[in-house]
Amino acid sequence: MTKDRLIYLPLGGAGEVGMNAYVYGYGAPGKERLILVDMGVTFPDMDSAPGVELIMPDMTWLEERADRLDAIFITHAHEDHIGGLGHLWPKLKARVYARRFTAAIGRLKLEEAGQPADTITTVEARPAVVEAGPFKVQFVPLAHSIPESAALIIDTPAGRIVHTGDFKLDRDPVVGEGWDDALWQGVADEAPVKVLACDSTNVYSTHPGRSESTLQAPLTQLIQSAPSMFVATTFGSNVARLKTLAEAAVAADRSVCVMGRSMKRMLSVAQETGVLTVFPKTVSPEEALEIPRRNLMLLVTGSQGERRAAAAALSRGKYLGFEMREGDTFLFSSRVIPGNEKDVLRIWNSFSEMGVTVVDDTDGLYHVSGHANRPDLEHVHRLLLPDMLIPMHGEHRHLSEHARIATEAGIAARVATNGMMLDLTGEVPVVAEHVETGRIYLDGTVLIGALDGVIRERIRMALNGHVLATVILDENDEPMGEPWVEMMGLTETGLGGRPLAESMETELTEWMDRAGRKLLRDDDKMEDEIKRIVRQVAVEEIGKKPEVTVVVSRLVAE
Amino acid sequence: MTKDRLIYLPLGGAGEVGMNAYVYGYGAPGKERLILVDMGVTFPDMDSAPGVELIMPDMTWLEERADRLDAIFITHAHEDHIGGLGHLWPKLKARVYARRFTAAIGRLKLEEAGQPADTITTVEARPAVVEAGPFKVQFVPLAHSIPESAALIIDTPAGRIVHTGDFKLDRDPVVGEGWDDALWQGVADEAPVKVLACDSTNVYSTHPGRSESTLQAPLTQLIQSAPSMFVATTFGSNVARLKTLAEAAVAADRSVCVMGRSMKRMLSVAQETGVLTVFPKTVSPEEALEIPRRNLMLLVTGSQGERRAAAAALSRGKYLGFEMREGDTFLFSSRVIPGNEKDVLRIWNSFSEMGVTVVDDTDGLYHVSGHANRPDLEHVHRLLLPDMLIPMHGEHRHLSEHARIATEAGIAARVATNGMMLDLTGEVPVVAEHVETGRIYLDGTVLIGALDGVIRERIRMALNGHVLATVILDENDEPMGEPWVEMMGLTETGLGGRPLAESMETELTEWMDRAGRKLLRDDDKMEDEIKRIVRQVAVEEIGKKPEVTVVVSRLVAE
């Protein structure tokens, strides 16, 4: 008889910031009962995934074992933890557990995807327990940059796991429960922590993290001193920040108007679920237009420079009747996620052109991070004294640095990136297996594999342009008319001002005139030759090697 | 008789960091004699200019007035100041003036572009004077992150202009001349400074800039304490940094090996032109392979994560026989230019996976900027006491902030972005005219306009995919065979696993069967209809609206 084992398998989120999906299992090897923690997405960029809507972890491994999946737990409602629910749940169909606010967002996502919303069970915080196969799971409230983030205590026959989700050591988080040393001491006292799977995002930040509540004074002062309209953006899900901003506005005798769908949705779900009990009355954009600018604050979406969001719209001109003017103030109460710098600066510069004063988080006064910094992580290590530390939620450099500081503190730490299954049964983490993982893309309305070649073709067309060459042959393999070239994404004129398409057609015609019967009967060879000639002309004339699609049409006698 | 006037016209670099090109003119309105300062490029990204090699300012305005252009001055050899020389000089053909090192780099660029290298005249530093039409120009040595950067003193009948180029207040810049208060006091005493056109890059950095020489101690310590091979990257043109790094390596008993073409070129030009007199002996990669890792330092290109440079190559695996190993150290002695974050982090993470210790400039110990910070700029304002300040070299937000602090200090400041001509004759800058400017792209080997549509087509193909639909009609406008669809950058299967191309062909065939004779005779209408049908099927089946190219072939009787 094989011994039961405890396994950990990240399918996403380990070796990247985004698309979190972590599997735990317990049982006989290959027959473990499984649970999944989080179903996140990540966002595409033009460099690597042009035209793609969303990126999700490839769940094939778990799909093939869906009969062994006892439950799905969602730690919080950020897109990198819940965004894949609507798209991926149909492949797994296990019951989903989450706290109230997260469950409400999850149900909206399932509904939008045409999936049954009642598949989500709302769970109360510890001491409430969800039993899922061999696992007993408790949600422990934690502070993060969204309401009701939770760590999971996962009790297994092999011992206790603490899976932190995303968190910070904030004892006064403005909305929701703060960090509580006594509570966590209690967790560790109740049962020794065998494994701590821990957020690594801010491991390179060497100062202790600051509380959300430290923003109240500087934000109030800033909003008070602004001479005209004040506009602030932050992550729509940062309900605590929205509350701080709105209350500061009211203190500065300003009415508050919220703009942007995602922000409004987060606020209303927060109010409906009772996580946000006090929030100033807001006005509609129509009402806001009637209010003097000095008495107005707009809260807008688009802190990352998203082109369709309210901030970008205001930077381009009129939005819902509003225009930014000289003397207005615009605040980024947010940090820039790496990769979004140019989009954010584009907005800043447009506002600068309008004479708007732009304030960002450079001075550290108007934004705090939602993740635990290095000293905070070390505090948690000391408090929970886990046997093992598994760093998660980070690029490789974050995981590796987190493992390093844990190892220095005498904890058995192991970096496991996506697809690396760890056996946690013993004293130290042991690599059990490497599982094939990857990414799938939501492209339009369909899911495609990241390696399907579709995206590679798009990138190639974007870099090289695309030439279509058409030749028509009759039933005797004789060319009918001359070869025809169409181009997209290439300059029309080559050397000496000659039309590039014509140069290609001339070369192709000459080649066909010379080509023997045998060649003209062979579609593959013709295609290769036509591609070669088109590329050669392009290289000579404009120094580029385009993608080429060849259409050989053969007309058959009817 | 109209009065002569002094004008300033930025064609690039004002409202962006990159492609610097500033025109000054003096004479009767519309008949001014002109000089051009700098001919820079900027680098494309996938978001806005996929497949493009380089971006340059559109010089049409100046080309049309090339007969009035008396000289071109290059302040220093960074690509954003000299990179356009080979491509744009043939359109202007004025004599080019630069200091020794810059001239040597410029000649290499002209040679590579097949242009006459002897068009560049080497100029000595002030008090040497170049007379160009009504302008008397002196090069004043300044510290920057490349050897022999220079400010220009431009004496005109209307008064003295100081054009700073790129600079920092470094009194001990390791290589070349440092900042000299007495010298600049002398410049201002000699003749009042009417206009200061000034670098704005670091206006948001509120602490005084640090000297290049402050890096010597921390770099030496870091390199000494590294347990195995040490690899450092920085900008290839930062010759002072290369010297500091190499000397620190020698002090740590390490041989130095330089890898990467651009870095080697900069070093050898610096040595040939005499700006770099002392530099440790280097070893070739072949020799380096024989040296114990503990006694080796590699200096490599690719600090911005450029995929073809040495750093990226090492992060992917073997490069020139070298492989990074656990225990090696990699130093980014550089900052990340906004937009390059992801490429740099990709390298960092790959090294992290190899067990390499990566060090960057987070602590401020291993890199200093080449630009003057806000207090330094204020110092220069006070020293030169110009009547007017024209902020240049910056995004709009930099220019605007620079103008703000100058205005507060009582200087008449004016933000002029690309294409805005200022009249500087009077007491304050006055907008004289708006000139059409823009960007041109080097794409392959040809120059194309940014608005030609070529790039827009590429971006659209990248976002939406590309469908080619072919129909063939005989001389009686009867369809021959069925419509044919090829796709690139689109998934092959639509709803229910049906081949997407087949679905399109089926719809097109049905439509052609129904189509009347009149329609089949009208190429434009057919094209519109075919596009509409293809897009409609794509939207229904995969939720995307592809680009469509239609080829209607009409066979005529021979």
Interface residues (C-beta under 8 A of the other chain):
Chain A: G15 D45 M46 D47 P50 G51 Y204 P338 G339 E341 K342 L345 W348 N349 S350 S352 E353 V358 T362 E395 H396 R397 S400 T417 D443 G444 T445 V446 I448 D452 V454 I455 E457 R458 I459 M461 A462 L463 N464 G465 H466 L468 T470 I472 M480 G481 W484 E486 M488 G489 L490 T491 T493 G494 A538 V539 I542 G543 K544 E547 T549 V551 S553 L555 V556
Chain B: G15 D45 M46 D47 P50 G51 Y204 P338 G339 E341 K342 L345 W348 N349 S350 S352 E353 V358 T362 E395 H396 R397 S400 T417 D443 G444 T445 V446 I448 D452 V454 I455 E457 R458 I459 M461 A462 L463 N464 G465 H466 L468 T470 I472 M480 G481 W484 E486 M488 G489 L490 T491 T493 G494 A538 I542 G543 K544 E547 T549 V551 S553 L555 V556
